Amino acid sequence: MKGSLYDDALLEQDTQPHIHAYYFKHWQAYTMSFHRHNATEIMYIIQGTCQVEVRQSEGRTERLTLGRGEFILIDANIPHRLLVDHSCRMLNVEFAFKPDPQSGPSLAMMTGAELSALAACRRAYWVLSDQEEIYAILKGLVLELDRSKEDATSLIRLLFAQLIIRLARLLGDAERFPDLQVEQYARQCIEFLHHNYDRNIQVKDVASAVNLHPGYVQRLFRQQTGRTLNGYLTSLRIDKAKMLLARTDIPIIEISDYIGLNSRQYFHALFKKITGMTPMDYRRSMAAESYHYPAASDDS
């Protein structure tokens, strides 16, 4: 039995996946002992946060924090343990590979170049973010395993091959473009802000939209843009307010409602702090054409 996903023998022998264990688990205030097993493990975070400690070959221990939508891929025989301070729900899948020339196309035949590319990405662990593609495959795999009670069905082999292909592409991207995922998440955060600035949104809403932990998404956004989420949102709202003041005749007392600020007094104070002018002074200073909105009708 070959436990490592990166074993060269997977390319040279007719092997099939063997699922050692798979389960959903809601952990609460839990500390696991260090352990190892001859199987590759995926720990996918569905809700909450957790920490995973991994011992490297040189004796160094690394502690990693994972949040919703992230997963860790741990190579076989690597000592590791789970720590949960509060609450965390995850999906775990542990798998290895066994010689089996009688069960149809081998894993190497089904996954082709992707399986070969994995060998170049070998590490004790990888932490990756997912746009629910990996999660969808894992859920389908678990459902089929529950139905069949074995891991030799054609659908299970197909789902596992799909998992290998997606993992290989994620790892390849992470190797070649270490900042690519961070850039993608930052762009998604910006898109969410531009689509929702008129609502009373908070950091947790942005984090939920991109499937990341609020603390992590704030660090990621600042790393990529040099600005905080709240700072970016404030600038966006003031820019929208300036546009509405300059190009429309919407009453100033209503502008705050258009940009997601519930307090008119706060809007006036914030606008003056950033622009150096009151909303009224700004409107008067602008000579741009105004679009006249019809007054609300009293007719019912």
KADAVEN-V801130 format. One line per field, one symbol per residue. psi: psi as a letter, one per 40 degrees, with the letter a starting at -180 (. if undefined). burial: I if it has 24 or more other ideal C-beta (glycine too) atoms within 12 Angstrom, else O. A space follows every 50 residues. Layout:
psi=???
burial=???
//
This chain:
psi=hhdheehddddeigiiihhdihiihhihghhiihiiigiihhhhhdiaii ihhhhideehhhhhhiaheiihhhiifhhiihhhdcihhihhhhiahihg eefahiddddebdddddddeehidihhiihfeddddddddddddddddei feidddddddddddddddddddddddgdedddddddddddddddeeeeig iidddddddefiidddddddddddeeiiddddddddddddddddddeifh hdeedddeeehdhdddddddddddeeiiddddddeheihihhhiihiei.
burial=IIIIIIIOOIIOOOIIIIIIOIOOIOIOOOOOOOOOOOIIIIIIIIIIII IIIIOOOOOOOIOIIIIIIIIIIIIIIIIIIIIIOOOIIIIIIIIIIIOO OOOOOIIIOIIOOIIOIIIOIOIIIIIIIIOOOIIOIIOIIIOIIOOOOO IOOOOIIOIIIIIIIIIIIIIIOIOOOOOOIIOIIIOIIIOIIIOOIOOO IOIOIIIOIIIIIIOIIIOIIOOIIOOOIIOIIIIIIIOIIIOIIIOOOI OIOOIIOIIIIOOOOOIIOIIOOOIOOOIOOIIOOOOOOOOOOOOOOOOO
//
